[in-house]
Amino acid sequence: MSEYRRRSASAVLAAILILAAVFGIYKWVSAQRTDKTVDIIVTIKAKGQMIDFWKVLITGVEDAANEFGANVSIIGPPSEMEIDAQIEQLEQAIREKPDAIVMAATDYNRLVPIAREIAKAGIKLITVDSSINSGEALSFIATDNIAAGEKAGEEMAKLLPDSGASKIAIMSYVYGTSSQMEREKGVREWLDGNTRIEVVDTLYSEGKPDKAYELTKELLSKDPGIKGIVGLNEPSTVGAGRAIRELGLSGKVKLVGFDSSVDEVKLIEGGVLQATIVQKPYNMGYLSVKTAIEAVRGQKFPKWIDTESVIINKDNLYTEQNQKLLFPFVGE
């Protein structure tokens, strides 16, 4: 090979190496950039029935969006029972092509096909509060609902007489939601080892306090031997509590609930509700958006985040820490 050709080949090779280096640096810089605004759609279970739980979760969502730089839209069906409406909203969300979707699933199984569509579209999927029966979600942020259910079962066992048989019922909300299935499993697993306690039935309030009220009145009228009720979410607990109070059974029929609201605090103060398992919805909302942003930016994040739960009763109701959980908007 002539000297000219050798020099030309060397020049070409050098140019290729420089281009490769420049491209590599460009790719590295692009990967490190975090200033791009991330578009996220968050779907909650019931936008039309905005209980305190969802209000607090949304506050966490909005705070994380402001802190980490994201555009967030919040959608949701009118009620937790309207699973088809949530699916339709998610189909529209896919067409909008956000970077990520955060989903609180209204049904453990029926949301699986739309989750697959989200993943197929290249959209990062994070689940919050309630999971789905598939592996499409990159992370799940929620209370350990089985452990929370066990806490409710344990509290109920403490409240019932040490001698004689006691019958209790579970007031659940929407059949087929992962959180209700796991909470019920936790309650039953804890109480199954107690031969003096029998779980006679699980009733479904559809997430409506009025329905929980009617079901509880009917239950206690038909079976006056019921000694306790475990409510698995805020509306179920509040509705059951109203019925117990109206029937003059406060303290006689023990009530252990879930979540927190002004109504539940009043029920505790009035001796109707003996304990409630309080979640941390602000943390759920905040961490779901933070995790979605990390997923979009190619950063590492946990596959599952347990946001924990706390037992609140009349004895610890007024501690500073628990007051912050019960009244997260106070002092804003």
N, C-alpha and C positions, 0 to 999 in steps of 0.2 A: 504494500500500500504506500502511495506517495505521501510525502510530508504534508501536502495540501489536504489530502483526504483524511489523514490522521487528525489534523487540526480541525477540520470540519466536523468529523465524528465526535471529537472531544467537545466542541462547542455545542453541538446538538444535545449530547449527554448532559452537559452542564445546564443547558436551558431546561431540559426535562426535570433535572433534579431541583432546580430553582422553582419551577412551576409546581412540582410536587410539594416542596416545602411551603410555598405560599398557600397552596390549597389546604395543606394540613393545618397551618396556622389559622386560616379562615374558618375551617371546621371547628377547631378548638375554641376560637373566640366566640363563634356562634353558639357553641354548646354552653359556654360560660355566661352568656348574656342572660340577665334576668329582668331586663327592663321592658320586655315585650308584654303588653297587657294581655292577660289570659281571659278568654270568654268562657264562662261557666253557667250552665243552667241547673238550678236546684229544684227538684220536685219533692214536695212534702206530701203527706198522706191526705190531708184535708185542709184546703185553703178556705173553704166556705165555713168550716167549723173550727175557727181559730182558737183552740184552747191554749192555756198559758204555756204548755210544753212547747208548742210550735212557735209561739211568739218569742220565747227565750232562745230557742234554737236559731231562729232567723236573725236575732240580734248577734249571735255568735258568727253566723254566716257573713253578715254585713261588716262586722268589725274585722274579720280576717280579710275580706275583699279589699277594704280600705288600707289595711296594713301591708298586704303583700302585692297589691296592684292587680286587681281583677275586675272585670265587668261581670256582674252576677244578675241573672234573672230568676225570679222565684215563681214556680208554677205549682199546681196541685189540683186534684179533683174537688168538687164541692163537699164530698164526704168520703170517709174511709171505705164505704161500701161500693163506691163507684170505680171499680177496678178498670172497666173498659174506658172510662174517661181518662184515667191516668195513662193507659196505653196509648190512646189517641193523642194525648198531649206530648208523649214521648216520641211518637212518630213525627209530629210536627217539629219537635226539638232536633231530631236527627237532620231534618231538611234544613234547619238553620245553621248546621255545621259548627257548633261550638267546639272549643278545645276539650272540654270535659263536661260530664253530666254527673251530678250528685243525686242519688236516688234513695228515698225512703219508700220501700216497696210496699204497696197495699196487699200484695199476695205473694207467698213464698214460691209458688209454682207458676202462676199465670204470667208473671213478669219475666220469666226466663227467655221466651222468644224475642221480646223487645230488647232485652239485655244483649242477646247475641247480635241483633241488628246494630246496636250501638257500637259494640266491639268491632264488627265487620266494617263499619263506617270509619274506623280509625279514631273514634272519640274515646277518651279516657273515661272509664266508669268507676265511680266510687259509691259504695252503699253506706247509708247512715241510718241508725235506729233499727231498721228491719232489713234482713238479708234476703237473698234469693237462692234457689236450689240449683246453683251452677257456679262455675269458676270464672265467669267473665269479669266480675268486679275485681279491680286491682287491690282494693283495700276496703275493710269494713270497720266503721267507727260506731261504737254503741256500748251500752251497758252490757255486761255479762248477764243476760237475762235469766239463765238457769240459776246462777248464783243468787241473783236478786229474788227469784222465786223461792229459793231455799230459805232466804232471810225471812220472807213473808210467812212461809210455813212454820219456821222456828218461832217467830213472834206469836203466831196463832196458838201453837202448842203451849207456850208459856201462859197464855191467857185462859186456857180451858182448865176445868177441874182436874186434879191429880187422880181422882177416883171416878169410876163409872165411865160409860161410853158417851162420846160426844159426836154429834153429826155436824158437818160443815158443808158449805157449798162454795163454788168458785163463780164469781161474776166476771166473765171475760168480756171481750169487746168484739173483734171481727174474726170470725173463723177463717183459718188459713194464713193468717199473718205470722211471720216467723217469731216476732217478739211475744205474741200471746201464747204460741205453742211452747216456747222455751220457758216462759214464766210459769205456765201451768205445769210443765214437766218438773220444774224446780220445786214448786209447792207440793206436788204429789210425791215426788221422790223423798222429800224430807218427812212427810207425814206417813208414808207407807210403812216406815219403821216403827210407828207408834200405834200399838194395838188398841188403844182407847179412843182413837179418832178415826172416823169414817168420812171420806169425801163422797157425798151422795150424788152430786150432780155438778155439771158445768153449764152455765147459762151464758147467752151472748147478747150483749146490750147494743151491738152495732156501733159502739162508740157514742151512744146517745144517753145522757143522764135520765131523760124521761122514760126511756125503755128500761133502763136498769132499775128505776124506781118501781115501775109497774111489775117487772119480773120479781123483784124482791118482795113486794107486797103479796103477790100471788104465792110465792114460795113459802113465806112465813105463815100465810093463812092455811095452806094445805098441810104444812108440816111444822107444827109448833115446837117440835123437838129439835129444830135446827139451833145450834148453839153459837155458830160463827159463820162469817162470810169473808172471803178474800176477794177484794176488787183488784183487777189487774191493770187498770189505768185510771186516769182522773175522772172521766165521765161515769165509768162503772162504779167507782168508789163513791162519788158524790150522790148518784142516784140511789144506790143502796143505803147510804147514810140517811138520806131524806126519808126513805121508807121506814127504816128502823126508828128514827126519831118520832115520826108521825104515829107509829103503832105503840109508842110508849115503851119501847124495848131497849132504850139506850143503856149500855152497860150490861144488859142481860144477854143480848145477842152481840157477840164480839165482832168487831170489824177491823180488818187490816187492809190497807189500800196501797196504791201506787201513785207516784207523782205528787205534785204540790200545786196548790191554788189557794186563793183567799177562802173559798168555800170549804176546802179540806182543813185549813187551819181552824176555821170556826167549828168544824165537826170535832176536831181534837179538843179544842177549848171547852166544848159542850159535853164532852164525855161520850160522844157517839162513835168516833173513830179513835181506836186505841193506838194505832201506829200506822205509818205510811212509809213506803220505800221510795225515797227521793232520788231521782236520777240527776244527771248534770247536762241538760240539753244545750246550755251555752257552749260547753266544751265540745259537744258533738258537732254543733254547727261550725264552730271555729276550726276545729281540727279537720273536718271534712273538706272545707275549702282549702286549707293549708296543704292537705295531702293531695288534693286535685291539682293544685299549682305545682307541687313537687313532681307529680307524675308527668305533667305536660312538659316540664323543664328537664326531664330526664334525671332527676335526683332520686336518692334512695329514700324509702319510707316503709313503715311497717305494714305487713299484710293485714293485721288486726290490731285495733286500739281499743282497749277496755276503758271507758270513761268512768266506771265505778258507780256505786250507789250507796246511800246512807239511810239508816233506820232513824226515823224521827217520831218521837212520842211526846206525851205531855211533860215528861221529866227533862228532856233536852231541847224542847221546842224553842226556848228563849236564849239559847247560847248564841253568841255573836256569829260563829261560823254557820250554824244552821239557819239563822235569820237571813244571812246572805243567800243561802240556797233557796229559801222559801220566798224571799222578796228581792229578786235580782235587779229590779228596776229602781228600787228605793235609793235615793242619793245621787241619781244620775243628773 
